[in-house]
Amino acid sequence: MLRLHVALAASALLAGCAASPDRAAEGDLDAVLDAMMSGRSVVSGKALDKALEQAAAHPFGSRENPVRAAGPAGQREYLSRLRCADLKAPQFERGGSAGASPYGNMMDVYQVNCPGSEPADARVFMDMYHAGHVERRPVPGFGIVGGQPSD
């Protein structure tokens, strides 16, 4: 069943990749599925470097510059290290899938709240297909604690 969901997501991503020839193994569905099932980004190497450079022109954590993480656990780990203005950890809840990321993968959006503190309400876009990556930068409006160096 998981493979079917990933296959459907990969098919949708490939439709977007057709307009961007430097993405996703030139539209090879098996390559996209293998990458996603193993938690790796569809875009890698120089294409990923270029995508990261282009994304940096946008606010970190936005749709155009999502936080990279290593799987669902990496997403939760990152969000649990964020700090509100009162230095407490925010509350967060996954809002669902948010389409293709600039890195050729499906991305998620999280609702992140700081009850009684700032920022009161934020949306954070995340791409979980970056095996081994641990993000140390906070999204705007938040601080961050801990974490190991990023790849």
Buried (B, 14 or more C-beta within 10 A) or exposed (E): EEEEEBBEBBEBBBEBBEEBEBBBBEBBBEBBBBBBBEBBBBBBEEBBEEBBEEBEEEBBBBBBBBBBBBBEEBBBBBBEBBBBBEEEBBEBEBBEEBEBBBBBBBBBBBBBBBEEBEBEEBBBBBBBBBBEBBBEEBBEBBEBEEEEEEE
